[in-house]
Amino acid sequence: MSQSALADAIGVTRQTIIAIEQGRYSPSLESAFRISRVFGVDVEEVFGWEAEPKGSGMA
């Protein structure tokens, strides 16, 4: 699927899709669910998040 087609399908710009792919932008929860729906998978399969390891200095 092209970036433009995905952008049209979820109601954002192609530039937004590019930024999401490059990790420069975190989509809204609504957009994340829309993307997962377009691909027919759970949102966890499209987006992952790993907590900082303990002791990394992040509180």
CHARMM-style PDB file with segment names, atoms N, HN, CA, C and O in Angstrom:
ATOM      1  N   MET     1       0.852  -1.173   0.000  1.00  0.00      PROA
ATOM      2  CA  MET     1       0.000   0.000   0.000  1.00  0.00      PROA
ATOM      3  C   MET     1       0.896   1.234   0.000  1.00  0.00      PROA
ATOM      4  O   MET     1       1.896   1.290   0.715  1.00  0.00      PROA
ATOM      5  N   SER     2       0.529   2.202  -0.798  1.00  0.00      PROA
ATOM      6  HN  SER     2      -0.284   2.156  -1.379  1.00  0.00      PROA
ATOM      7  CA  SER     2       1.319   3.434  -0.851  1.00  0.00      PROA
ATOM      8  C   SER     2       1.043   4.306   0.373  1.00  0.00      PROA
ATOM      9  O   SER     2       0.017   4.166   1.038  1.00  0.00      PROA
ATOM     10  N   GLN     3       1.972   5.196   0.648  1.00  0.00      PROA
ATOM     11  HN  GLN     3       2.806   5.309   0.108  1.00  0.00      PROA
ATOM     12  CA  GLN     3       1.787   6.143   1.746  1.00  0.00      PROA
ATOM     13  C   GLN     3       0.562   7.008   1.494  1.00  0.00      PROA
ATOM     14  O   GLN     3      -0.197   7.306   2.417  1.00  0.00      PROA
ATOM     15  N   SER     4       0.374   7.407   0.250  1.00  0.00      PROA
ATOM     16  HN  SER     4       0.990   7.165  -0.499  1.00  0.00      PROA
ATOM     17  CA  SER     4      -0.783   8.250  -0.087  1.00  0.00      PROA
ATOM     18  C   SER     4      -2.094   7.516   0.131  1.00  0.00      PROA
ATOM     19  O   SER     4      -3.052   8.092   0.646  1.00  0.00      PROA
ATOM     20  N   ALA     5      -2.142   6.242  -0.258  1.00  0.00      PROA
ATOM     21  HN  ALA     5      -1.364   5.774  -0.676  1.00  0.00      PROA
ATOM     22  CA  ALA     5      -3.365   5.460  -0.083  1.00  0.00      PROA
ATOM     23  C   ALA     5      -3.677   5.271   1.398  1.00  0.00      PROA
ATOM     24  O   ALA     5      -4.832   5.381   1.809  1.00  0.00      PROA
ATOM     25  N   LEU     6      -2.658   4.988   2.197  1.00  0.00      PROA
ATOM     26  HN  LEU     6      -1.719   4.899   1.863  1.00  0.00      PROA
ATOM     27  CA  LEU     6      -2.880   4.834   3.636  1.00  0.00      PROA
ATOM     28  C   LEU     6      -3.334   6.149   4.249  1.00  0.00      PROA
ATOM     29  O   LEU     6      -4.254   6.175   5.067  1.00  0.00      PROA
ATOM     30  N   ALA     7      -2.692   7.234   3.854  1.00  0.00      PROA
ATOM     31  HN  ALA     7      -1.945   7.213   3.190  1.00  0.00      PROA
ATOM     32  CA  ALA     7      -3.083   8.548   4.369  1.00  0.00      PROA
ATOM     33  C   ALA     7      -4.547   8.839   4.050  1.00  0.00      PROA
ATOM     34  O   ALA     7      -5.294   9.296   4.915  1.00  0.00      PROA
ATOM     35  N   ASP     8      -4.957   8.577   2.813  1.00  0.00      PROA
ATOM     36  HN  ASP     8      -4.350   8.205   2.110  1.00  0.00      PROA
ATOM     37  CA  ASP     8      -6.349   8.791   2.426  1.00  0.00      PROA
ATOM     38  C   ASP     8      -7.290   7.904   3.230  1.00  0.00      PROA
ATOM     39  O   ASP     8      -8.367   8.341   3.639  1.00  0.00      PROA
ATOM     40  N   ALA     9      -6.884   6.665   3.454  1.00  0.00      PROA
ATOM     41  HN  ALA     9      -6.010   6.311   3.122  1.00  0.00      PROA
ATOM     42  CA  ALA     9      -7.739   5.705   4.156  1.00  0.00      PROA
ATOM     43  C   ALA     9      -7.988   6.093   5.610  1.00  0.00      PROA
ATOM     44  O   ALA     9      -9.050   5.803   6.160  1.00  0.00      PROA
ATOM     45  N   ILE    10      -6.999   6.755   6.238  1.00  0.00      PROA
ATOM     46  HN  ILE    10      -6.136   6.990   5.792  1.00  0.00      PROA
ATOM     47  CA  ILE    10      -7.177   7.091   7.661  1.00  0.00      PROA
ATOM     48  C   ILE    10      -7.418   8.577   7.895  1.00  0.00      PROA
ATOM     49  O   ILE    10      -7.628   8.997   9.033  1.00  0.00      PROA
ATOM     50  N   GLY    11      -7.390   9.382   6.825  1.00  0.00      PROA
ATOM     51  HN  GLY    11      -7.219   9.041   5.901  1.00  0.00      PROA
ATOM     52  CA  GLY    11      -7.730  10.792   6.958  1.00  0.00      PROA
ATOM     53  C   GLY    11      -6.621  11.691   7.440  1.00  0.00      PROA
ATOM     54  O   GLY    11      -6.872  12.657   8.160  1.00  0.00      PROA
ATOM     55  N   VAL    12      -5.368  11.382   7.045  1.00  0.00      PROA
ATOM     56  HN  VAL    12      -5.164  10.597   6.459  1.00  0.00      PROA
ATOM     57  CA  VAL    12      -4.243  12.254   7.380  1.00  0.00      PROA
ATOM     58  C   VAL    12      -3.475  12.556   6.094  1.00  0.00      PROA
ATOM     59  O   VAL    12      -3.844  12.085   5.019  1.00  0.00      PROA
ATOM     60  N   THR    13      -2.413  13.337   6.212  1.00  0.00      PROA
ATOM     61  HN  THR    13      -2.114  13.720   7.086  1.00  0.00      PROA
ATOM     62  CA  THR    13      -1.593  13.648   5.043  1.00  0.00      PROA
ATOM     63  C   THR    13      -0.514  12.588   4.849  1.00  0.00      PROA
ATOM     64  O   THR    13      -0.175  11.837   5.764  1.00  0.00      PROA
ATOM     65  N   ARG    14       0.011  12.553   3.630  1.00  0.00      PROA
ATOM     66  HN  ARG    14      -0.265  13.163   2.887  1.00  0.00      PROA
ATOM     67  CA  ARG    14       1.119  11.637   3.339  1.00  0.00      PROA
ATOM     68  C   ARG    14       2.321  11.984   4.221  1.00  0.00      PROA
ATOM     69  O   ARG    14       3.048  11.092   4.659  1.00  0.00      PROA
ATOM     70  N   GLN    15       2.526  13.259   4.479  1.00  0.00      PROA
ATOM     71  HN  GLN    15       1.936  13.983   4.123  1.00  0.00      PROA
ATOM     72  CA  GLN    15       3.640  13.683   5.326  1.00  0.00      PROA
ATOM     73  C   GLN    15       3.506  13.117   6.736  1.00  0.00      PROA
ATOM     74  O   GLN    15       4.509  12.797   7.374  1.00  0.00      PROA
ATOM     75  N   THR    16       2.279  12.994   7.220  1.00  0.00      PROA
ATOM     76  HN  THR    16       1.465  13.254   6.701  1.00  0.00      PROA
ATOM     77  CA  THR    16       2.059  12.395   8.538  1.00  0.00      PROA
ATOM     78  C   THR    16       2.468  10.936   8.533  1.00  0.00      PROA
ATOM     79  O   THR    16       3.104  10.469   9.477  1.00  0.00      PROA
ATOM     80  N   ILE    17       2.111  10.205   7.479  1.00  0.00      PROA
ATOM     81  HN  ILE    17       1.594  10.585   6.711  1.00  0.00      PROA
ATOM     82  CA  ILE    17       2.493   8.789   7.372  1.00  0.00      PROA
ATOM     83  C   ILE    17       4.008   8.657   7.334  1.00  0.00      PROA
ATOM     84  O   ILE    17       4.572   7.782   7.991  1.00  0.00      PROA
ATOM     85  N   ILE    18       4.671   9.520   6.569  1.00  0.00      PROA
ATOM     86  HN  ILE    18       4.213  10.231   6.035  1.00  0.00      PROA
ATOM     87  CA  ILE    18       6.133   9.493   6.502  1.00  0.00      PROA
ATOM     88  C   ILE    18       6.732   9.711   7.889  1.00  0.00      PROA
ATOM     89  O   ILE    18       7.645   8.991   8.291  1.00  0.00      PROA
ATOM     90  N   ALA    19       6.226  10.695   8.617  1.00  0.00      PROA
ATOM     91  HN  ALA    19       5.483  11.280   8.291  1.00  0.00      PROA
ATOM     92  CA  ALA    19       6.740  10.998   9.956  1.00  0.00      PROA
ATOM     93  C   ALA    19       6.518   9.827  10.911  1.00  0.00      PROA
ATOM     94  O   ALA    19       7.387   9.533  11.732  1.00  0.00      PROA
ATOM     95  N   ILE    20       5.368   9.152  10.818  1.00  0.00      PROA
ATOM     96  HN  ILE    20       4.662   9.390  10.151  1.00  0.00      PROA
ATOM     97  CA  ILE    20       5.096   7.986  11.656  1.00  0.00      PROA
ATOM     98  C   ILE    20       6.100   6.880  11.326  1.00  0.00      PROA
ATOM     99  O   ILE    20       6.678   6.274  12.229  1.00  0.00      PROA
ATOM    100  N   GLU    21       6.306   6.618  10.030  1.00  0.00      PROA
ATOM    101  HN  GLU    21       5.836   7.111   9.297  1.00  0.00      PROA
ATOM    102  CA  GLU    21       7.235   5.569   9.611  1.00  0.00      PROA
ATOM    103  C   GLU    21       8.654   5.849  10.082  1.00  0.00      PROA
ATOM    104  O   GLU    21       9.383   4.919  10.429  1.00  0.00      PROA
ATOM    105  N   GLN    22       9.052   7.099  10.098  1.00  0.00      PROA
ATOM    106  HN  GLN    22       8.460   7.854   9.816  1.00  0.00      PROA
ATOM    107  CA  GLN    22      10.403   7.476  10.495  1.00  0.00      PROA
ATOM    108  C   GLN    22      10.571   7.620  12.005  1.00  0.00      PROA
ATOM    109  O   GLN    22      11.673   7.885  12.486  1.00  0.00      PROA
ATOM    110  N   GLY    23       9.484   7.447  12.752  1.00  0.00      PROA
ATOM    111  HN  GLY    23       8.589   7.232  12.361  1.00  0.00      PROA
ATOM    112  CA  GLY    23       9.549   7.550  14.202  1.00  0.00      PROA
ATOM    113  C   GLY    23       9.647   8.979  14.705  1.00  0.00      PROA
ATOM    114  O   GLY    23      10.013   9.205  15.858  1.00  0.00      PROA
ATOM    115  N   ARG    24       9.324   9.949  13.851  1.00  0.00      PROA
ATOM    116  HN  ARG    24       9.026   9.765  12.914  1.00  0.00      PROA
ATOM    117  CA  ARG    24       9.367  11.352  14.261  1.00  0.00      PROA
ATOM    118  C   ARG    24       8.042  11.839  14.812  1.00  0.00      PROA
ATOM    119  O   ARG    24       7.955  12.950  15.335  1.00  0.00      PROA
ATOM    120  N   TYR    25       7.003  11.011  14.699  1.00  0.00      PROA
ATOM    121  HN  TYR    25       7.073  10.109  14.275  1.00  0.00      PROA
ATOM    122  CA  TYR    25       5.663  11.414  15.128  1.00  0.00      PROA
ATOM    123  C   TYR    25       4.929  10.190  15.643  1.00  0.00      PROA
ATOM    124  O   TYR    25       4.930   9.139  15.002  1.00  0.00      PROA
ATOM    125  N   SER    26       4.308  10.330  16.792  1.00  0.00      PROA
ATOM    126  HN  SER    26       4.307  11.184  17.312  1.00  0.00      PROA
ATOM    127  CA  SER    26       3.467   9.260  17.327  1.00  0.00      PROA
ATOM    128  C   SER    26       2.022   9.587  16.989  1.00  0.00      PROA
ATOM    129  O   SER    26       1.525  10.661  17.328  1.00  0.00      PROA
ATOM    130  N   PRO    27       1.354   8.663  16.322  1.00  0.00      PROA
ATOM    131  CA  PRO    27      -0.022   8.948  15.911  1.00  0.00      PROA
ATOM    132  C   PRO    27      -0.960   9.000  17.107  1.00  0.00      PROA
ATOM    133  O   PRO    27      -0.673   8.454  18.173  1.00  0.00      PROA
ATOM    134  N   SER    28      -2.083   9.670  16.903  1.00  0.00      PROA
ATOM    135  HN  SER    28      -2.316  10.114  16.037  1.00  0.00      PROA
ATOM    136  CA  SER    28      -3.117   9.667  17.932  1.00  0.00      PROA
ATOM    137  C   SER    28      -3.627   8.237  18.082  1.00  0.00      PROA
ATOM    138  O   SER    28      -3.423   7.396  17.207  1.00  0.00      PROA
ATOM    139  N   LEU    29      -4.276   7.983  19.174  1.00  0.00      PROA
ATOM    140  HN  LEU    29      -4.443   8.666  19.885  1.00  0.00      PROA
ATOM    141  CA  LEU    29      -4.852   6.662  19.393  1.00  0.00      PROA
ATOM    142  C   LEU    29      -5.847   6.322  18.289  1.00  0.00      PROA
ATOM    143  O   LEU    29      -5.884   5.191  17.806  1.00  0.00      PROA
ATOM    144  N   GLU    30      -6.644   7.294  17.896  1.00  0.00      PROA
ATOM    145  HN  GLU    30      -6.614   8.213  18.288  1.00  0.00      PROA
ATOM    146  CA  GLU    30      -7.612   7.076  16.821  1.00  0.00      PROA
ATOM    147  C   GLU    30      -6.913   6.694  15.515  1.00  0.00      PROA
ATOM    148  O   GLU    30      -7.333   5.755  14.839  1.00  0.00      PROA
ATOM    149  N   SER    31      -5.864   7.408  15.164  1.00  0.00      PROA
ATOM    150  HN  SER    31      -5.523   8.171  15.713  1.00  0.00      PROA
ATOM    151  CA  SER    31      -5.137   7.087  13.936  1.00  0.00      PROA
ATOM    152  C   SER    31      -4.494   5.709  14.016  1.00  0.00      PROA
ATOM    153  O   SER    31      -4.487   4.965  13.036  1.00  0.00      PROA
ATOM    154  N   ALA    32      -3.956   5.371  15.178  1.00  0.00      PROA
ATOM    155  HN  ALA    32      -3.962   5.976  15.974  1.00  0.00      PROA
ATOM    156  CA  ALA    32      -3.346   4.050  15.350  1.00  0.00      PROA
ATOM    157  C   ALA    32      -4.375   2.948  15.123  1.00  0.00      PROA
ATOM    158  O   ALA    32      -4.087   1.957  14.452  1.00  0.00      PROA
ATOM    159  N   PHE    33      -5.563   3.118  15.674  1.00  0.00      PROA
ATOM    160  HN  PHE    33      -5.797   3.923  16.219  1.00  0.00      PROA
ATOM    161  CA  PHE    33      -6.614   2.120  15.469  1.00  0.00      PROA
ATOM    162  C   PHE    33      -7.065   2.078  14.014  1.00  0.00      PROA
ATOM    163  O   PHE    33      -7.357   1.007  13.483  1.00  0.00      PROA
ATOM    164  N   ARG    34      -7.123   3.235  13.374  1.00  0.00      PROA
ATOM    165  HN  ARG    34      -6.886   4.105  13.805  1.00  0.00      PROA
ATOM    166  CA  ARG    34      -7.514   3.264  11.953  1.00  0.00      PROA
ATOM    167  C   ARG    34      -6.489   2.532  11.097  1.00  0.00      PROA
ATOM    168  O   ARG    34      -6.855   1.773  10.200  1.00  0.00      PROA
ATOM    169  N   ILE    35      -5.209   2.756  11.371  1.00  0.00      PROA
ATOM    170  HN  ILE    35      -4.912   3.372  12.100  1.00  0.00      PROA
ATOM    171  CA  ILE    35      -4.159   2.066  10.617  1.00  0.00      PROA
ATOM    172  C   ILE    35      -4.268   0.561  10.812  1.00  0.00      PROA
ATOM    173  O   ILE    35      -4.196  -0.200   9.847  1.00  0.00      PROA
ATOM    174  N   SER    36      -4.441   0.132  12.053  1.00  0.00      PROA
ATOM    175  HN  SER    36      -4.500   0.751  12.837  1.00  0.00      PROA
ATOM    176  CA  SER    36      -4.551  -1.311  12.301  1.00  0.00      PROA
ATOM    177  C   SER    36      -5.780  -1.898  11.615  1.00  0.00      PROA
ATOM    178  O   SER    36      -5.739  -3.031  11.136  1.00  0.00      PROA
ATOM    179  N   ARG    37      -6.860  -1.147  11.564  1.00  0.00      PROA
ATOM    180  HN  ARG    37      -6.893  -0.227  11.953  1.00  0.00      PROA
ATOM    181  CA  ARG    37      -8.075  -1.619  10.897  1.00  0.00      PROA
ATOM    182  C   ARG    37      -7.851  -1.761   9.391  1.00  0.00      PROA
ATOM    183  O   ARG    37      -8.320  -2.721   8.781  1.00  0.00      PROA
ATOM    184  N   VAL    38      -7.136  -0.806   8.790  1.00  0.00      PROA
ATOM    185  HN  VAL    38      -6.755  -0.025   9.286  1.00  0.00      PROA
ATOM    186  CA  VAL    38      -6.846  -0.878   7.354  1.00  0.00      PROA
ATOM    187  C   VAL    38      -6.110  -2.172   7.025  1.00  0.00      PROA
ATOM    188  O   VAL    38      -6.389  -2.805   6.006  1.00  0.00      PROA
ATOM    189  N   PHE    39      -5.172  -2.565   7.882  1.00  0.00      PROA
ATOM    190  HN  PHE    39      -4.946  -2.050   8.709  1.00  0.00      PROA
ATOM    191  CA  PHE    39      -4.384  -3.766   7.630  1.00  0.00      PROA
ATOM    192  C   PHE    39      -4.999  -5.028   8.224  1.00  0.00      PROA
ATOM    193  O   PHE    39      -4.476  -6.125   8.024  1.00  0.00      PROA
ATOM    194  N   GLY    40      -6.097  -4.884   8.947  1.00  0.00      PROA
ATOM    195  HN  GLY    40      -6.522  -3.993   9.109  1.00  0.00      PROA
ATOM    196  CA  GLY    40      -6.795  -6.042   9.493  1.00  0.00      PROA
ATOM    197  C   GLY    40      -6.034  -6.770  10.580  1.00  0.00      PROA
ATOM    198  O   GLY    40      -6.118  -7.993  10.695  1.00  0.00      PROA
ATOM    199  N   VAL    41      -5.283  -6.012  11.385  1.00  0.00      PROA
ATOM    200  HN  VAL    41      -5.215  -5.019  11.291  1.00  0.00      PROA
ATOM    201  CA  VAL    41      -4.511  -6.605  12.472  1.00  0.00      PROA
ATOM    202  C   VAL    41      -4.754  -5.817  13.756  1.00  0.00      PROA
ATOM    203  O   VAL    41      -5.326  -4.728  13.735  1.00  0.00      PROA
ATOM    204  N   ASP    42      -4.306  -6.392  14.878  1.00  0.00      PROA
ATOM    205  HN  ASP    42      -3.842  -7.277  14.895  1.00  0.00      PROA
ATOM    206  CA  ASP    42      -4.401  -5.688  16.154  1.00  0.00      PROA
ATOM    207  C   ASP    42      -3.415  -4.518  16.170  1.00  0.00      PROA
ATOM    208  O   ASP    42      -2.370  -4.561  15.521  1.00  0.00      PROA
ATOM    209  N   VAL    43      -3.760  -3.491  16.909  1.00  0.00      PROA
ATOM    210  HN  VAL    43      -4.609  -3.455  17.437  1.00  0.00      PROA
ATOM    211  CA  VAL    43      -2.909  -2.306  16.978  1.00  0.00      PROA
ATOM    212  C   VAL    43      -1.511  -2.663  17.485  1.00  0.00      PROA
ATOM    213  O   VAL    43      -0.535  -2.023  17.092  1.00  0.00      PROA
ATOM    214  N   GLU    44      -1.401  -3.664  18.341  1.00  0.00      PROA
ATOM    215  HN  GLU    44      -2.194  -4.183  18.659  1.00  0.00      PROA
ATOM    216  CA  GLU    44      -0.101  -4.077  18.869  1.00  0.00      PROA
ATOM    217  C   GLU    44       0.806  -4.645  17.788  1.00  0.00      PROA
ATOM    218  O   GLU    44       2.029  -4.625  17.933  1.00  0.00      PROA
ATOM    219  N   GLU    45       0.222  -5.151  16.704  1.00  0.00      PROA
ATOM    220  HN  GLU    45      -0.771  -5.167  16.586  1.00  0.00      PROA
ATOM    221  CA  GLU    45       1.025  -5.688  15.613  1.00  0.00      PROA
ATOM    222  C   GLU    45       1.604  -4.577  14.746  1.00  0.00      PROA
ATOM    223  O   GLU    45       2.606  -4.781  14.060  1.00  0.00      PROA
ATOM    224  N   VAL    46       0.986  -3.418  14.773  1.00  0.00      PROA
ATOM    225  HN  VAL    46       0.172  -3.252  15.330  1.00  0.00      PROA
ATOM    226  CA  VAL    46       1.458  -2.290  13.975  1.00  0.00      PROA
ATOM    227  C   VAL    46       2.388  -1.406  14.798  1.00  0.00      PROA
ATOM    228  O   VAL    46       3.418  -0.944  14.306  1.00  0.00      PROA
ATOM    229  N   PHE    47       2.019  -1.178  16.044  1.00  0.00      PROA
ATOM    230  HN  PHE    47       1.183  -1.554  16.444  1.00  0.00      PROA
ATOM    231  CA  PHE    47       2.784  -0.292  16.906  1.00  0.00      PROA
ATOM    232  C   PHE    47       3.230  -1.044  18.146  1.00  0.00      PROA
ATOM    233  O   PHE    47       2.440  -1.736  18.787  1.00  0.00      PROA
ATOM    234  N   GLY    48       4.490  -0.901  18.473  1.00  0.00      PROA
ATOM    235  HN  GLY    48       5.133  -0.339  17.952  1.00  0.00      PROA
ATOM    236  CA  GLY    48       5.015  -1.527  19.683  1.00  0.00      PROA
ATOM    237  C   GLY    48       5.660  -0.470  20.557  1.00  0.00      PROA
ATOM    238  O   GLY    48       6.089   0.576  20.068  1.00  0.00      PROA
ATOM    239  N   TRP    49       5.727  -0.738  21.826  1.00  0.00      PROA
ATOM    240  HN  TRP    49       5.379  -1.587  22.223  1.00  0.00      PROA
ATOM    241  CA  TRP    49       6.379   0.166  22.756  1.00  0.00      PROA
ATOM    242  C   TRP    49       7.093  -0.675  23.784  1.00  0.00      PROA
ATOM    243  O   TRP    49       6.532  -1.614  24.348  1.00  0.00      PROA
ATOM    244  N   GLU    50       8.337  -0.323  24.016  1.00  0.00      PROA
ATOM    245  HN  GLU    50       8.793   0.440  23.557  1.00  0.00      PROA
ATOM    246  CA  GLU    50       9.107  -1.020  25.034  1.00  0.00      PROA
ATOM    247  C   GLU    50       9.484  -0.024  26.111  1.00  0.00      PROA
ATOM    248  O   GLU    50       9.983   1.064  25.824  1.00  0.00      PROA
ATOM    249  N   ALA    51       9.240  -0.407  27.345  1.00  0.00      PROA
ATOM    250  HN  ALA    51       8.834  -1.290  27.578  1.00  0.00      PROA
ATOM    251  CA  ALA    51       9.580   0.447  28.462  1.00  0.00      PROA
ATOM    252  C   ALA    51      11.107   0.540  28.582  1.00  0.00      PROA
ATOM    253  O   ALA    51      11.828  -0.381  28.198  1.00  0.00      PROA
ATOM    254  N   GLU    52      11.575   1.644  29.109  1.00  0.00      PROA
ATOM    255  HN  GLU    52      10.989   2.392  29.421  1.00  0.00      PROA
ATOM    256  CA  GLU    52      13.005   1.798  29.359  1.00  0.00      PROA
ATOM    257  C   GLU    52      13.424   0.753  30.378  1.00  0.00      PROA
ATOM    258  O   GLU    52      12.688   0.485  31.328  1.00  0.00      PROA
ATOM    259  N   PRO    53      14.582   0.167  30.198  1.00  0.00      PROA
ATOM    260  CA  PRO    53      15.065  -0.804  31.196  1.00  0.00      PROA
ATOM    261  C   PRO    53      15.218  -0.149  32.556  1.00  0.00      PROA
ATOM    262  O   PRO    53      15.562   1.029  32.651  1.00  0.00      PROA
ATOM    263  N   LYS    54      14.965  -0.908  33.598  1.00  0.00      PROA
ATOM    264  HN  LYS    54      14.686  -1.865  33.521  1.00  0.00      PROA
ATOM    265  CA  LYS    54      15.134  -0.372  34.952  1.00  0.00      PROA
ATOM    266  C   LYS    54      16.579   0.050  35.146  1.00  0.00      PROA
ATOM    267  O   LYS    54      17.517  -0.614  34.703  1.00  0.00      PROA
ATOM    268  N   GLY    55      16.721   1.182  35.827  1.00  0.00      PROA
ATOM    269  HN  GLY    55      15.959   1.721  36.186  1.00  0.00      PROA
ATOM    270  CA  GLY    55      18.059   1.693  36.093  1.00  0.00      PROA
ATOM    271  C   GLY    55      18.626   2.512  34.941  1.00  0.00      PROA
ATOM    272  O   GLY    55      19.816   2.827  34.937  1.00  0.00      PROA
ATOM    273  N   SER    56      17.791   2.861  33.960  1.00  0.00      PROA
ATOM    274  HN  SER    56      16.825   2.605  33.963  1.00  0.00      PROA
ATOM    275  CA  SER    56      18.298   3.639  32.826  1.00  0.00      PROA
ATOM    276  C   SER    56      18.303   5.132  33.115  1.00  0.00      PROA
ATOM    277  O   SER    56      18.698   5.928  32.263  1.00  0.00      PROA
ATOM    278  N   GLY    57      17.870   5.517  34.307  1.00  0.00      PROA
ATOM    279  HN  GLY    57      17.550   4.870  35.000  1.00  0.00      PROA
ATOM    280  CA  GLY    57      17.845   6.925  34.652  1.00  0.00      PROA
ATOM    281  C   GLY    57      16.517   7.596  34.359  1.00  0.00      PROA
ATOM    282  O   GLY    57      16.316   8.752  34.732  1.00  0.00      PROA
ATOM    283  N   MET    58      15.613   6.900  33.705  1.00  0.00      PROA
ATOM    284  HN  MET    58      15.776   5.961  33.403  1.00  0.00      PROA
ATOM    285  CA  MET    58      14.299   7.478  33.412  1.00  0.00      PROA
ATOM    286  C   MET    58      13.375   7.167  34.577  1.00  0.00      PROA
ATOM    287  O   MET    58      13.322   6.027  35.038  1.00  0.00      PROA
ATOM    288  N   ALA    59      12.655   8.157  35.052  1.00  0.00      PROA
ATOM    289  HN  ALA    59      12.698   9.083  34.678  1.00  0.00      PROA
ATOM    290  CA  ALA    59      11.753   7.924  36.174  1.00  0.00      PROA
ATOM    291  C   ALA    59      10.332   8.121  35.733  1.00  0.00      PROA
ATOM    292  OT1 ALA    59       9.410   7.970  36.535  1.00  0.00      PROA
TER     293      ALA     59
END
